[in-house]
């Protein structure tokens, strides 16, 4: 009798888990799909610059253990419902009030895990706060309702809604806002730097491959917020020199001539 | 009040009913609701109002989802879109989750601590009326066309520059709602500290009461912060002050610091009540005490403290600098520890229990399951550099919906299913309830899980539309379909609710074999709640009245006859003490009416033809004073 009951319960557990399995698999596939869609213009999982690369790697370092924790804890939750589901005529269970050792353990364990997470967090923050040594290209970024302007203080030119940079060149942007707060964001190259009126905010990044990178204002700034997009065009040093010469010669048409740049070229 | 009762003495029902008769004689019909000071009636009004706003906020969400279902749509125009998402966020936080929690505080706190009402019944009525009028004021723009449009956190200087009166309604509406919350916060702190039944020491209080206490302290400390921020915004808007104007020495970031110094404790104001509800429901349906009560209580208190030290994690990309970012990243990680402790203790409560899979339990477990996901995605935000990518994207939208919808709303629904019978005397249908639960769970995940992917694919929040080819199309479509499933689940819930009120199965006083005091009195409870104030001997008092250990250490029911239950309460003898019941009053409502009058005056008097509005300001003050004086001079009790 006992055996039959037990095996039925076990079978019940397995069938219930099996029924939920497709759901879990679906969620995982959806999540993995993000990594595969590399040609999406603002995919943070498909970086083309050293900073975005660091941010992606850091996110993955955190994401996988967290998914592991999620699966285990959610699994235990579902399992407890299945195993301890009330049976007909079941007596009142033992009135356990707790287990100090266990509770101390599950207080300390997450604390330790988070302590470990804090280490790459802080080291990466430090890396991002220090502009790498060597030649740095300065860009002054100004956000206004609803466009972006990029001033090259050393090259003495200004462009609108398109930032052109050479590849493998450290670029240091200094952002500010004119009217309200905006946020400068090119997901494939780096994180965000808010453009706050009356303040300046700095961030460095580079592009490791030639291409056109899509950027977008990330701080809600009014009725045209959704259209406040821009592009970063990264090209080889020699192409950039040509572009710069055209710009300084007052030939703004070349500003848009490379919009259809293909990374394969 | 406990000290007023030297010993437990039986009371005559006739005497107990005298207060009731008085109320019935003074006010009848609708007026008996308007003038009520009964915490149960106020709780019901809070709940119904909050649910109506839940439907309104939900309709706003549906418009957002329909607009975003496909690229390049224009179901609404960009300005309308901004207004709708602003009102969606503001409504859900200030007009749904907060007042729905307040509804549970009102309904449950006196019943769970063995009191006849809250400490200040008229202040309680005042809280409700101020909330209702503030909420209507906030939504007044739907009539005039001036709808708030700067986002629910109203970042300056956008909120200063916003044209029309939309942001005036938002700003003054939140000020009015703040008064309501403050009054409620003080009321529940005093109620919980002073009105517990004899024997109910702090560590015999149900966890829901603990969480109410922590939440109330958070409310009275956090609301003044947003009050100051809103006053500054008001000065900038009405009198061209320069708090947030950098050209004259102001700083836009000041708004963000103030707003989030309020805003993060606010997050815990929203979630702690739901955590308290779940901490009551899991033990009842696992038929086991809460695992590690002290750990759950102290982690709640700790969350209340650490919640004050994490606000800048909303501002990682504003350029605070690496040291500040690192500090706030670490403090955000620290707050994950007490949150994790609660989840593990809930698991420990279920483990080894005898789990009755009824609807309240399903919603409570749903809350835990969804909150785990929201909590873990919150940890990724604490990793500051990776937040540089996620900040202001749909990833954040996913996170806070998992916490506030998956956490708070699921928790509040579990409370509705759990305590419905206590106030209606009828049971919600279990079958329809289960349909509601599974639809809502599926719809919720369908709607919000894809938001993680959208964020990682670089979709910023608050954009009106997006072009093709961004890789966002499929996820947005899935999300919109999910939103319709949630909407369907709400129809199922409303059907269940209305049907059960009329035709639901009659509920006994204690249908779930509950563990706390509210289950020792009839459903629905009499106006005076407890004919005799109970004496508490243990945590889970109601359980200990029903069960004892036998010689072999097994838990068995107290033999019939010896049971100290509802019947024995009610059959108590004729001689008794006086039941102290507050009298109804319409003055709290009158006082409350003064506030929106002042706000209307302030909003309109500077308009080109706004002279008519100026007298509203002093008139509102006069009405407020009349209300307060009337309230003070009227006899408060029989």
Contacts between the chains, C-beta under 8 A, distances in Angstrom:
chain1	res1	chain2	res2	distance
A	27	B	449	6.6
A	30	B	449	7.3
A	30	B	450	7.1
A	30	B	453	6.2
A	31	B	452	7.5
A	31	B	453	7.0
A	33	B	453	7.4
A	34	B	453	5.0
A	34	B	456	5.0
A	34	B	457	6.2
A	37	B	457	6.9
A	37	B	471	4.9
A	39	B	471	7.9
A	40	B	457	5.5
A	40	B	458	7.4
A	40	B	469	7.9
A	40	B	470	6.1
A	40	B	471	3.2
A	40	B	472	8.0
A	41	B	458	7.5
A	41	B	469	7.1
A	41	B	470	6.1
A	41	B	471	7.8
A	42	B	457	6.3
A	42	B	458	2.6
A	42	B	459	7.2
A	42	B	470	6.3
A	43	B	456	7.3
A	43	B	457	5.2
A	43	B	458	6.1
A	43	B	471	6.6
A	44	B	389	4.7
A	44	B	456	5.4
A	44	B	457	7.3
A	44	B	458	5.8
A	45	B	456	6.0
A	45	B	457	7.9
A	52	B	389	7.6
A	54	B	385	6.9
A	55	B	385	5.4
A	55	B	386	5.6
A	55	B	388	6.2
A	55	B	389	5.2
A	56	B	389	7.8
A	58	B	383	6.3
A	58	B	385	5.5
A	58	B	386	5.0
A	59	B	380	6.7
A	59	B	383	7.3
A	59	B	386	4.1
A	59	B	389	7.0
A	62	B	379	7.1
A	62	B	380	5.4
A	62	B	383	5.1
A	62	B	386	6.5
A	63	B	380	6.7
A	66	B	376	4.6
A	66	B	377	7.9
A	66	B	379	6.2
A	66	B	380	6.7
A	69	B	376	6.5
A	70	B	372	6.3
A	70	B	373	6.4
A	70	B	376	5.5
A	73	B	343	6.8
A	73	B	347	7.3
A	73	B	372	5.5
A	74	B	369	5.9
A	74	B	372	6.1
A	74	B	373	8.0
A	76	B	347	5.7
A	76	B	351	7.9
A	77	B	347	6.2
A	77	B	350	7.3
A	77	B	365	6.6
A	77	B	368	6.3
A	77	B	369	5.9
A	77	B	372	7.7
A	80	B	347	6.4
A	80	B	350	4.3
A	80	B	351	5.1
A	80	B	353	7.9
A	80	B	355	7.4
A	81	B	350	6.9
A	81	B	355	6.0
A	81	B	357	6.9
A	81	B	365	6.6
A	84	B	286	7.2
A	84	B	350	6.5
A	84	B	351	6.8
A	84	B	352	6.4
A	84	B	353	5.1
A	84	B	354	6.6
A	84	B	355	5.0
A	85	B	355	5.3
A	85	B	357	6.2
A	86	B	287	7.8
A	86	B	354	4.7
A	86	B	355	5.7
A	86	B	356	4.9
A	86	B	357	7.5
A	87	B	354	7.6
A	90	B	354	5.0
A	91	B	354	7.9
A	91	B	554	6.7
A	91	B	555	7.2
A	92	B	287	5.7
A	92	B	354	7.0
A	92	B	547	6.5
A	92	B	554	7.8
A	92	B	555	4.0
A	92	B	556	7.7
A	93	B	286	7.6
A	93	B	287	5.8
A	93	B	288	5.5
A	93	B	352	6.0
A	93	B	353	5.4
A	93	B	354	4.8
A	93	B	555	7.9
A	94	B	288	7.7
A	94	B	352	6.8
A	94	B	555	7.7
A	95	B	288	6.2
A	95	B	289	5.6
A	95	B	555	6.4
A	96	B	288	6.4
A	96	B	289	7.3
A	96	B	291	6.8
A	96	B	352	6.3
A	97	B	289	5.4
A	97	B	291	7.4
A	97	B	292	7.7
A	97	B	293	6.9
A	98	B	291	5.3
A	98	B	292	3.8
A	98	B	293	6.9
A	98	B	294	7.6
A	98	B	295	7.1
A	98	B	345	7.7
A	98	B	348	7.2
A	99	B	291	7.8
A	99	B	292	7.4
A	99	B	348	7.4
A	100	B	292	8.0
A	102	B	348	7.2
A	103	B	292	4.7
A	103	B	295	4.9
A	103	B	341	7.3
A	103	B	344	7.5
A	103	B	345	7.0
A	103	B	348	7.8
A	106	B	340	7.2
A	106	B	341	6.6
A	106	B	344	4.3
A	107	B	295	7.3
A	107	B	337	6.5
A	107	B	340	8.0
A	107	B	341	5.3
A	110	B	336	6.6
A	110	B	337	5.3
A	110	B	340	4.4
A	110	B	341	7.8
A	111	B	334	7.9
A	111	B	337	5.1
A	114	B	333	4.1
A	114	B	334	7.3
A	114	B	336	6.1
A	114	B	337	6.8
A	114	B	379	7.3
A	114	B	382	7.8
A	115	B	333	8.0
A	117	B	333	6.5
A	117	B	379	7.3
A	117	B	382	7.6
A	117	B	383	6.3
A	118	B	329	7.2
A	118	B	330	5.5
A	118	B	333	6.0
A	120	B	383	7.7
A	121	B	326	7.3
A	121	B	329	5.5
A	121	B	330	7.9
A	121	B	382	7.4
A	121	B	383	4.8
A	121	B	384	5.8
A	121	B	385	6.8
A	122	B	326	5.0
A	122	B	329	7.6
A	122	B	330	7.8
A	124	B	384	8.0
A	124	B	385	4.4
A	125	B	322	4.8
A	125	B	325	5.9
A	125	B	326	5.4
A	125	B	329	7.5
A	125	B	384	5.6
A	125	B	385	5.9
A	126	B	322	6.3
A	128	B	322	7.4
A	128	B	385	6.0
A	128	B	388	7.8
A	129	B	321	7.5
A	129	B	322	3.8
A	179	B	157	7.3
A	179	B	161	7.1
A	180	B	155	7.6
A	180	B	157	5.2
A	180	B	158	4.3
A	180	B	161	6.6
A	180	B	252	7.9
A	181	B	155	6.0
A	181	B	157	7.5
A	181	B	158	7.0
A	181	B	252	5.9
A	183	B	317	6.3
A	183	B	391	7.9
A	183	B	392	6.4
A	185	B	460	7.4
A	187	B	389	6.5
A	187	B	458	3.9
A	188	B	458	8.0
A	190	B	388	7.5
A	191	B	317	6.8
A	191	B	385	6.9
A	191	B	387	7.9
A	191	B	388	2.4
A	191	B	389	5.1
A	191	B	391	7.5
A	192	B	317	4.2
A	192	B	388	5.6
A	192	B	389	7.6
A	192	B	391	5.6
A	192	B	392	7.0
A	193	B	317	6.4
A	193	B	319	7.0
A	194	B	317	5.0
A	194	B	318	4.7
A	194	B	319	6.3
A	196	B	252	5.6
A	196	B	253	6.4
A	196	B	318	6.3
A	196	B	319	7.1
A	197	B	157	6.4
A	197	B	246	4.9
A	197	B	252	5.9
A	198	B	246	2.2
A	198	B	247	7.2
A	198	B	250	7.7
A	198	B	251	6.5
A	198	B	252	6.8
A	199	B	246	7.2
A	199	B	251	7.7
A	199	B	252	7.7
A	199	B	253	7.0
A	199	B	319	6.5
A	200	B	319	7.8
A	201	B	318	7.1
A	201	B	319	3.4
A	202	B	319	7.4
A	214	B	458	7.8
A	216	B	458	7.6
A	216	B	460	5.7
A	216	B	463	7.8
A	217	B	460	7.4
A	218	B	317	7.8
A	218	B	391	7.0
A	218	B	392	4.5
A	218	B	393	7.2
A	218	B	460	4.7
A	219	B	155	7.5
A	219	B	392	6.1
A	220	B	82	7.7
A	220	B	150	7.8
A	220	B	151	5.2
A	220	B	155	7.2
A	220	B	158	7.3
A	220	B	392	7.8
A	220	B	461	7.6
A	220	B	462	4.3
A	221	B	158	6.4
A	222	B	82	7.6
A	222	B	158	6.1
A	223	B	78	5.0
A	223	B	79	5.2
A	223	B	82	6.4
A	224	B	78	7.2
A	225	B	82	7.8
A	225	B	462	6.4
A	225	B	463	6.5
A	225	B	464	7.5
A	226	B	78	6.5
A	226	B	462	7.9
A	226	B	463	3.9
A	226	B	464	4.1
A	226	B	465	5.9
A	226	B	466	7.4
